[in-house]
């Protein structure tokens, strides 16, 4: 397969950044897929004098390891790293070739301190926008520590493995042959899970923050930027940088930007925050918040951070249907992301629960892959925009079923059927299928605030005024965790700015 001119031009610029020689050690057969991998590697090797190509025997065919001459360790790709994984390939090439990974020194120190053999394997699909984060993180770990190795496995070329291991969600990571994790994870979360969490002692020397932002989505980053621009001591406690936006593929309503994608947008936002002096504590989850002389935020690892003001921007998560089988078959047929996991259900029957915009958009996307798509909506009519309804009704392999209540998701090792009750007739029906995509809205991430004194409404949302203030003095909130009328990226960004300005106004009046 030949790379197009534009990609070759971009790649040529990156190859000039190689600091040392690298080798593609490729395990190839006589099959069509091996031919594609061979052509891909040889075309790239021909573009730089620092790259050589040689055949080798690896665990999988076709696959290849990027390594340095005279060494055995390196980063391995089984299949073609194209689509969203092309960036993972380029970064692996540069990092093996001597370019330092762009991660904090504290992360590098933690990775190098791991003193046990860790062999990771990550199964991906090339349409998955969450997979590269995991692949790139594990690649960095394998570059920095010789005891760690990593193989990316492209599901399209290794369908037999996908079927044998019953992988129904990507990315799915195996560690030393056992299933380790599934879904998007940051490098901090992967290190915590593999080697243990950050010690509370590492937070003991933190100064008192003027503003401590809890959350790393659009609202949190906006709040941090506005606070830091005031020249005050600003910190961020971030469990997953980017929040829900990382699961958003197409964004067409960001004013001034006709089209972008969630991960790209949040990478730009993070680069913007990094222009200021903000203490970003990644991979950390807040456990409680209390108001004494100062505001105290306790983390899950036991550390306590102190601040004069705090801004809650903890966002929301997908709402569950709460029926038998939903959690039992999570990643075994039950999922939320049609973009990531859709390709795993090619040619299969699936259901989408939810008839709002996200549900109908998911059904439209899945219709191009699945054999048949069933949409189950609780209300008598779909809630999606009319233009989306028109599109979904025009698809011959989509059946829309309204006024029904999902009763159960059933199966043995994986999803085999879904049962629902017709709310008009009370009759129960069962559909044989292999995948269920839940798209019924969001729930604010505020369960941990229930005993904090911060006032919540009946939906669990933080109640704020027009300055972003909560009922607790010095505590502000913004974004999808609040009682804002509309949940939109641009609205969350504005609310984050409002909360930061409200916090600053509170500080100067004390």
N, C-alpha and C positions, 0 to 999 in steps of 0.2 A: 504494500500500500504506500503510495507516494504522498508526502506531506505537501500541502498547498504552499504557494509562494509566500503568502503573508506569514504563515506559521514558521516557515524556514527562515524568513527574515528576522523575526523576533527571536527565534532560537539561536541564530548566529550571534546576536548581540550577547545573549547569556553565555554562550560557549567561550566567548572572549574573556569571561570572568574566571574561568578555570585556573586554579593556582598550581595544580600538579596533574600528572598523567593519571588517567583512569582506564579501566578495562571493562568491557561488556563480556561477561562469561555466560554464554547462552546454551541452554539445553533445548535442542531442536530435533524434531522428527521429520517425517516426509509428508505430514498432513497439511491441510490448507492453513490452519491457524499458525503452525510453525513457520510456514512461508511468510505470513503477514508479519510475524514478530521479527524474523530474519531480515526482511526488507526494511522494516522500521529502524532496526538497530544499525544496519550497515549504511543506511542513508545518513543517519546522524553521525556515525563514526567518520564518514567521508568529509564531514564539515569541519573537523578539527584534528590537527596533528597530535593533540594530547589524548585522543580517544582511540583505543584499539579494540578489535572484535575477535573473540576466539570461542570455540565450542567447548562445552563442558558437560558434565553429568550432574544434574540437580534432581531434587525430589520430584519435581513436576515438569512436564513437557507440554507446551512450550513455556519456558520461563527464563529469566536472566538475572544475574547479580551484577550490580555496579560496585566495583571494588578498585583498589589500587594495585599496581603491579607487585607481585611477590607476596600478596596477602590473600587469605581465604575469606575473611569476614567482609561484610558489605551489606547493601540493601538489595533485597530481591523482589522482583515483580513477576508474578505468574499471570501470563496474559498480556494484553496491550494496555498500557496506562494512558488511555486517551480520555476524551470527554473531560469531566471534572478532575480526573486524576493526572492529566497532562502536567499540571502545575506541580503535583507531587513528584513526578518524574524529574522535572527540571530542577527542583530544589534538592532532590536526592543526588543528582549529578553534580551540582555545585558543592554540596556539603561533603560528599566523598572526595570531590576535587579540591578540598581545602578551605572553602568559604565557611566561616563560622556561622552556625545557626543563630537566627535572630530571636533569642530567648534571654530572659533575665539571668544574671549571674547566679542568683539563688537557686534557680531551676537547674542550671548546669551543675552546680555543686551537689544538689540532691541526686541527680542522675548518676554522676560519677561515684557517689557514695554507695550505690546499690552493689551488694557483694554476693549475688547469687545468679545462677544461670536462668535467664528468662528468654524463652523462644515464643515470640508472638506471631500469629497468623491472622490477617484481617480479610474477611470476605466483603467485597464491595460490588456495587453496580456502577456503571459509568455515568448514569443519570443522577446519582445520589449526590446532593450538594453538602451533606453532612459528613460523608465518608472521608474527603480529603483532610479534614481536621484531625481525624484519628490516625489516618495513614501517615501524615506528615509528623505528627507528634511521636509516633512509635519509630519512625525513621530517624528522627533526631536522637531519640534515646539509644538506638543501635549505633549511630555514628559516634556518640560520646562515650559509650561504655562497651568494651569488647565482650562483656558477659551477656549482652543483650543482642538478640537478632530479631529481624522482622521480615515477613513476607506478605506482600499485598496479593490477593487472589481475586482476579476478575471473574465474577460469577458466570458471565456469558460464555467464557471458554472452559469453565470447569463446572458445568451443570450437574455432572454425576456426583461431585463432592457436595454441591448444594443440596441435592436430593437426599444423598446418603446421610448427611448431618442434619437434615430437616431444617435448614436455615430459611427463615421466612421473613427476615428483617435485616437490613444493612444500615451501618456496618455492624458485623458480628465478629468479635475478636476471640480467638482461642489463645490460651497461655499454656505452654507445655502440654498441648494435646487436649486440654479441658476447656469448655466454654467459659469465658472470662467476663465478657461484657457485650452489650448490644446498644446501639444508638450513639448519638453524638456525645463525645467526651473531650474535655480539654486535656492538655498535657499535664496540668496540675492534678486533675482527677485521676488520670491514668497512673501517675506516680503514686498518689495516695493509695489507690486500690492495689497496686502491685507491691509497694514497699512500706506502706503505712503513712498516716497523715502527718502534716506539719505539726511540730511540737508547739504547745502553747508558749513555751519559753522564748520562741523566736519573736513573740509579740510583746515581750515584757518591757522593752525599751522604747515603745512608741510614745511620742509626745501626745498631749491633749490636742485633739483636733478642734479647729473652729467649726468645721462642717464635716460630718461623716455621712457619706452617701452609702446606702445599703441597696445594692442591685446594680446590674451592669447592662441594662437595655438602653433604649433611646432616652427615656426620662432620666435615668441615672447618669448617663454620660453628659447629657445636656446640663444637668444640675452641677456636675463636677467642673465642667468648663466654665460655667458662669461664676461658680464660687472661686475657682483658682484664678480667674481673671481679676478678682478683687484683691489678690495678693494675700489671701488668708490660708491657713494650714488646712488642706483639704485631703480627705482620704476616701477610698472606695472599698467596700467589702463586696466581692463579686463571686458568686458561686459559678455561674456560667456566663462568660462575657458575650454580650449580644442578645441574650434572652430569647424570647419567642421569635424575634426577627430572623434568627439563624435558620428557622424552619420555613421562612417565606422566600419563595423562588422569584416570582415576578412582582416587582413594585412599580406601578405606573402612575401613582398619585402623589409622588414626592415632588412638590412644587419646584420647578426649575430643573428637574431631572426626569425627562420623559420615561426612561426605563432604567432600572437597576435591579440587583438581586440582593436578598438579605445579607448573606455572608460578605458580599462586596461592600455593601453600605456600611456594615459594622466594622469592617477593616479600615475604611476611611475614617469612621468616627473614632476608632481607637487611635489611629495615627494623629488625629486632631487633639485628643486628650493628652497624648504623650508629648505634645508641644508645651505643656504646662507642668508645673511641679505638683503632681497628684500622686499620693501614695496608694497604688492599686494593689490590693491584697486579693489575688485570684485564688479560685478553688476553695473559698471559705464561705461557710453558711452561718448566718445569724441564728442563734437559738432563742434569745430573749432580749428585751430592751426595758430599761427601768430608769426612772427619773429620781435622782438624789440631788446633791449639790450640782453634779454634772449628769449628763446622760450617759448611761453605761450600756454597752452592747456586748453581750456574751456570745462567743462563737461556739460552734459544735465541739471544737477541740479544747474548750475550757478557757481560752484566752478572753480577757475582758478589755475592751477598748473604751476610752473615755472621750467625750466630746461636749462642746458647748451647745451645739445644735446637731440634729440628725435629720436626714431626708430619706424616707422610705420609698424606694422605687423597685419593689420586689416583683412586679409584673403578675403574670397569671400562667396557668397551665391548662392543658386540654381537659375538658369535662368528661368524666366517665359515664357510661350508660348504667353502670352498677347492676349488672345482671350476672347470673351464674355463668362461669366460663370466660368472662372478660379478662380477669387477671391471670387465670390459669393458662390461657393461651396467648398471653402477651408475648410478642415476638415469634409466636408459633401460628400465626395467621391473623392475630389481632394487632392492629397498628394504627397510627395516626397520619403517617406521611405517604401520600400517593406518589410523590416525586421520587422519594428514596426507594420505597419498597415495591412500587408498581411493577417494575420489570420482573420481579420474582414470581409474579402471578400471571405472566403471559400465557394466554390460551386457557386460563382457568376461570371459573365462575367466582365472582366476589360480590360483596354487599357494601354499600356506603350507608351509614346511619347518620341521618341529618339532611334536611332539605333547604338549608340556608345557602348563602353564597359559597362558603367553603366546601360544603357537601356536594353541591351541584358542579362546582369547578373540579372537584376530585373525580366525580362520575364521568365528566367529559374527558379528563385526562386518562382515566383508566379504560375508557371505551376503546381507545386505540391500541390497547395491549391485551386486555382480558377477553375471554370468550363471551361472557355476558356479565352485565353490571346491574344489580338490583339496588334501588334507592329506597330506603325506609324512612318515612317522615311521620312524626307523631301527630302533627296537626292535620286538619282536613285538606289544607292546601300548602304548596311549597312556599317557603319564605324568601327564596332567592330572587334577585333582580329578574325582570321579565326577559331581558335579552339572554340570560343564562338558561332560563326555563325553555325558551324557544329552541335554543341550541340542543339541550339535552333531550327534548321531546322528538327532535329530528333524527336522533341516533337509533338505528334499528336494534342494536344489541344492548340497549338500556331500558329497563322496566322500572317505572316510578310507582311506588305503592304508598299511598297517603293514608292518614288516620289509623296508624297502627302503632302498637307498643311492642318493642323488642322484649322477648321473654327470656331467652337463653341462647348462649353460644355453646355448641357441643362438639365433641370429638374424642379421640383417644390421645394420641401423641401430638396432634395438631388439629386445627379447625376442620370440621367435616360438615357442619350445618348450622343454620341459624333459625330460631323459632320466633314467631311473632303472633300477636293477637289483634284481630280486626276490631277496632274500638266501637264500630257501629253494630256488628253482629255478634261480637264476643267469640267468634270462631278462631281456633288456633291453626296456624299454618307453619310448615317447615320447608326450608329451601336448602338443598344440598349445595355446598360451596366450599371453597378453601381459604378465602380471605375476607376479613371484616375491617373496614376502614371507618373509624369513629370520628365524626366531624360535627359535634353538637355544641360548639362554643367553648368558652373559657371560664375558669374559676380562679379568683384572686389568690395569690400565695400568701395568705394572711393567717393561716391556722395558728402559727407560732405567736401571734399578737393577742390572742383572746384573753390572756390574763395579764396583759401589759398595762392596761388602763387606756390604751388607744381606742377611741370609739370606732366601732364598725357598724355598718347598716345590716339589714336582714340578709343581704347577699354576700356578706363577709368583706365588703369593700371598705377601705379607710375613708372616713368622712373628712373632707377638707373644705376650707373656705376659699375665697377668691385670691388669697395670698399663698395658698398651699398649706396653710396651718392646720394641724390636727387639734383636738381638744387638749393635748398634753403640751404644756409650754416648752417651746424649743424644738418640738418634733414636727416635722413637715412631711408631706407625701406628694407623690406625683405618678401619673401614668396609669396603666391598666389595673393596678391594685387599688385604685381609688374610685370614688363614686362619680367620676367624670361621665358625662352623658354619652360620649362616643369614644370607642377604643380604636385609635389610629396612631400610626408612627409619628406623624407630624404633630398631632395633638399632644402626644406624650412628650415630645421634645419641647414644645412650648410650655407644658406644665412643669417640666423639670427646670426650665429657666425661671419660671414664676416662683417655684419653691426655693430655689437658690437665692433669688433676690429677696424673698420673704425672710429667709434665714439670715441673710446679711443685714437686712433692716432690723431684725430682732437683736443681732449682735451689737450693732452700733447704739442701740437704745438701752442696753444693759449697763 
